[in-house]
Each structure stands twice: as structure tokens, then as C-alpha cells.
Amino acid sequence: MINSRRWRDGGRALVALALGVITSTAPAACPPNATDGAVLKAGELVLAYRPVVAGKTSRIPMAQHFALEVQLCDKAGVSAARLQKVDATMPEHRHGMNYRPQITPLGDGRFRVEGMMFHMAGRWQLVFEVLAGKVATRLPDDVQID
């Protein structure tokens, strides 16, 4: 065990930093509400998402990579469903993103989606595909990027 004062003070700073990161990106509650981000519903399934840019909750930027924090809930609370796919298209332009996002399960119905980028302004449609048992559900959401 290291017992120097410098290590103890640095260790405290690291713990404080880690706690700040964890609490600043806390997952949505079940059931989520508007303060948890955008809330989408399909039957008993509820999905909340919020964009994250450079580690902070933010609006979705144009032409800049961002991530999404996603929480899945159902009538029992945290859902056992799995976020299978996330994609986005511009319906008026008939094209989508130039990137394929990666989904990382975080446990407790939470997921992180990395590698999102909306490369131009206009109306985008985000589509979340959720698998609950053998049933796939698509939850779309229109987003205006300026």
C-alpha cells in the first residue's frame, strides 16, 4: 500500500473526478420523464435517450460526433429488452448517416451508442430498434438539426 501524502491527495482527486463523471451521466429513472431526455413509448416499452458530446449532456450537434445514453423501461421497471440497432435518416433527402454506430450495454436497461454524426442540417429521424424476447419494436423520433 502506498502511504505518501501525494498519493492520498491524488487518489482523492481521482475518486472525486470519477464520481463527477458517474453522476453527470446518471441513467434515466424508470419510468423516465422529460428531465431524463427524449421519451419514446411503444406499448409497455419506454425508451429515454439523451445526446452526449465530449462527456456532457448536450443538444445534438451538426457535423460532430456524439453519443447517446439510452434507458429502457417497461411496466415492471428496468426492462430486460435489448437495444439492437440505432440508425438515423433524412427522409426528405433519402439518405442516412455516413457512420455505423456501436452499441454498448451498460446493465440495468442502460446502453451507450457511440459513433453518431448528423453531417448536415435539417430533419433527421432517429430510429431505435429494441428486441424484447422475440419481438422487435421500432421507436422513431424526429430531430431538427440547425
C-alpha positions in Angstrom: 0.0 0.0 0.0 1.3 3.4 -0.9 1.2 5.8 2.1 2.5 9.1 0.8 0.6 12.3 1.1 0.9 13.0 -2.6 -0.7 9.6 -3.5 -3.6 10.1 -1.0 -4.4 13.6 -2.3 -4.1 12.5 -5.9 -6.2 9.4 -5.1 -8.9 11.7 -3.6 -8.9 13.8 -6.7 -9.3 10.7 -8.9 -12.2 9.5 -6.8 -13.9 12.9 -6.9 -13.4 13.0 -10.7 -14.8 9.5 -11.2 -17.8 10.3 -9.1 -18.4 13.5 -11.0 -18.3 11.6 -14.3 -20.7 8.9 -13.0 -23.2 11.4 -11.5 -23.1 13.7 -14.5 -24.2 10.9 -16.8 -26.6 9.1 -14.4 -29.1 7.0 -16.2 -32.7 7.9 -16.6 -35.1 6.7 -13.9 -37.8 4.1 -14.6 -40.2 5.3 -15.7 -38.3 8.1 -17.4 -39.7 11.6 -17.7 -38.8 14.7 -19.8 -35.9 15.6 -17.5 -34.3 12.3 -18.5 -34.2 13.3 -22.1 -36.5 12.5 -25.0 -39.0 9.8 -24.1 -40.5 7.4 -26.6 -43.2 4.9 -25.9 -44.5 1.8 -27.7 -47.0 -0.3 -25.8 -45.5 -1.0 -22.4 -41.9 -0.3 -23.6 -40.5 3.2 -22.7 -37.2 4.4 -24.1 -35.4 7.6 -22.9 -32.4 8.9 -24.7 -30.1 11.9 -24.4 -27.2 13.1 -26.5 -23.7 13.4 -25.1 -21.0 15.5 -26.6 -17.5 15.5 -25.1 -18.8 13.8 -21.9 -21.6 16.2 -21.2 -25.3 16.0 -21.9 -26.0 18.4 -24.9 -28.1 19.1 -27.9 -27.2 17.0 -31.0 -24.6 19.0 -32.9 -24.2 19.2 -36.7 -21.2 17.6 -38.3 -19.7 16.5 -35.0 -19.6 13.0 -33.4 -21.8 12.5 -30.4 -23.0 9.6 -28.3 -26.4 8.7 -27.0 -27.3 7.4 -23.5 -30.3 5.2 -23.6 -32.5 3.7 -20.8 -35.2 1.0 -21.5 -38.1 0.6 -19.1 -41.4 -1.3 -19.1 -44.3 -1.7 -16.6 -42.0 -3.8 -14.3 -39.4 -1.0 -14.1 -36.0 -1.6 -15.8 -36.6 -3.5 -19.0 -34.8 -6.8 -19.9 -35.2 -5.8 -23.6 -32.1 -5.2 -25.6 -31.2 -2.2 -27.8 -30.4 -3.9 -31.0 -29.8 -1.1 -33.5 -29.8 2.7 -33.8 -29.9 4.4 -37.1 -30.8 7.8 -38.5 -32.0 9.0 -41.9 -33.0 12.3 -43.6 -36.4 11.3 -45.1 -36.6 14.3 -47.4 -33.1 13.6 -48.8 -33.4 9.8 -48.8 -30.1 9.2 -47.2 -28.8 8.3 -43.7 -25.7 8.7 -41.7 -22.2 8.1 -43.0 -21.3 6.1 -39.9 -22.5 2.9 -38.3 -23.0 3.4 -34.5 -21.7 0.9 -31.9 -24.0 -0.1 -29.0 -22.5 -1.0 -25.6 -24.8 -2.5 -22.9 -24.2 -0.9 -19.5 -26.6 -3.1 -17.5 -29.9 -2.2 -15.8 -31.6 -1.4 -19.1 -28.9 1.2 -20.0 -27.0 1.4 -23.2 -24.4 3.8 -24.8 -24.5 4.4 -28.5 -21.2 5.8 -29.9 -20.3 7.0 -33.4 -23.3 9.1 -34.2 -23.0 12.0 -36.6 -25.6 14.1 -38.4 -23.5 15.6 -41.2 -26.0 18.2 -42.4 -28.8 20.5 -41.1 -32.4 19.5 -41.5 -34.9 17.0 -40.2 -33.4 13.7 -39.2 -35.3 10.6 -38.0 -33.6 8.6 -35.3 -34.8 5.0 -35.1 -34.2 2.7 -32.2 -34.7 -1.0 -32.7 -35.4 -2.8 -29.4 -35.7 -6.6 -29.0 -37.9 -7.9 -26.2 -37.9 -11.7 -26.3 -38.6 -12.4 -30.0 -40.5 -9.2 -30.6 -38.6 -6.4 -32.4 -40.0 -2.8 -31.8 -39.0 0.3 -33.8 -39.2 3.6 -31.9 -38.7 6.6 -34.3 -38.1 10.2 -33.2 -37.8 13.3 -35.4 -34.9 15.6 -34.6 -34.3 19.0 -36.2 -30.6 19.9 -36.6 -29.7 23.6 -37.2 
